[in-house]
Amino acid sequence: MTESSEHNGTTATDPAELERDIARQREQLARTVDALTYKLDVKHRAQDALHDTAHRLRDAATDDSGKPRPDLLATGAALVAGVALLLWWRAHS
């Protein structure tokens, strides 16, 4: 008895071709299962998004040498001074 498998519109009767076809299908199924597993793992996807956002913010806030950008330091200092001034003004009014 000869087994056959259809792949790309042709019928394969060679056992080696059948084995290769089965291996391809298993590989494709494994990739599909992995993709579905990742989609269903909401916690892992949220952690990935958090890490990506942290890396983007770190890259935006530092220069090429990894030091904080001076313009952001000045903005932060002005913000802290503004909040301190507001708190002082409210305490003395």
C-alpha positions as CSV (number, residue, x, y, z in Angstrom):
1,M,0.0,0.0,0.0
2,T,1.4,3.4,-1.0
3,E,0.6,6.5,1.1
4,S,0.4,9.8,-0.6
5,S,0.4,13.4,0.6
6,E,-0.6,16.5,-1.3
7,H,1.8,19.4,-1.2
8,N,1.5,22.5,-3.4
9,G,-1.0,20.7,-5.6
10,T,1.2,17.7,-6.3
11,T,0.8,14.2,-4.8
12,A,3.9,12.8,-3.2
13,T,4.3,9.1,-2.7
14,D,8.0,9.0,-1.7
15,P,8.3,8.2,2.0
16,A,11.2,10.7,2.3
17,E,9.0,13.4,0.8
18,L,6.2,12.5,3.2
19,E,8.6,12.8,6.1
20,R,9.8,16.2,4.9
21,D,6.2,17.3,4.5
22,I,5.3,16.2,8.0
23,A,8.4,18.0,9.4
24,R,7.4,21.2,7.6
25,Q,3.9,21.0,8.9
26,R,5.1,20.3,12.5
27,E,7.4,23.4,12.3
28,Q,4.6,25.6,11.0
29,L,2.3,24.3,13.7
30,A,4.9,24.9,16.4
31,R,5.3,28.5,15.2
32,T,1.5,29.0,15.2
33,V,1.2,27.6,18.7
34,D,4.1,29.9,19.9
35,A,2.4,32.9,18.4
36,L,-0.9,32.1,20.0
37,T,0.7,31.4,23.3
38,Y,2.4,34.8,23.2
39,K,-0.9,36.5,22.3
40,L,-2.6,34.9,25.2
41,D,0.1,35.8,27.7
42,V,-1.1,39.3,28.6
43,K,1.3,39.6,31.6
44,H,4.4,38.9,29.4
45,R,3.2,41.2,26.7
46,A,2.6,44.0,29.2
47,Q,6.1,43.5,30.6
48,D,7.6,43.6,27.1
49,A,5.7,46.9,26.4
50,L,6.9,48.3,29.8
51,H,10.6,47.4,29.0
52,D,10.3,48.9,25.5
53,T,8.9,52.1,26.8
54,A,11.6,52.3,29.5
55,H,14.3,51.8,26.9
56,R,12.8,54.5,24.6
57,L,12.6,57.0,27.5
58,R,16.1,56.2,28.7
59,D,17.4,56.7,25.1
60,A,15.5,60.0,24.8
61,A,16.7,61.3,28.2
62,T,20.4,60.6,27.7
63,D,23.0,61.6,25.2
64,D,25.3,59.1,23.3
65,S,27.6,58.7,26.3
66,G,24.7,57.8,28.6
67,K,24.7,61.0,30.6
68,P,21.5,63.0,31.2
69,R,20.8,65.6,28.6
70,P,21.5,69.1,29.9
71,D,18.3,70.6,28.6
72,L,16.3,68.0,30.5
73,L,18.3,68.6,33.7
74,A,17.5,72.4,33.4
75,T,13.8,71.7,32.8
76,G,13.8,69.4,35.8
77,A,15.5,71.9,38.0
78,A,13.1,74.6,36.9
79,L,10.1,72.4,37.7
80,V,11.5,71.6,41.2
81,A,12.1,75.3,41.8
82,G,8.6,76.2,40.6
83,V,7.0,73.6,42.9
84,A,9.1,74.8,45.8
85,L,8.2,78.4,45.2
86,L,4.5,77.5,45.0
87,L,4.7,75.6,48.2
88,W,6.5,78.4,49.9
89,W,4.0,81.0,48.6
90,R,1.0,78.9,49.8
91,A,2.6,78.4,53.2
92,H,3.1,82.2,53.6
93,S,-0.2,83.5,52.3
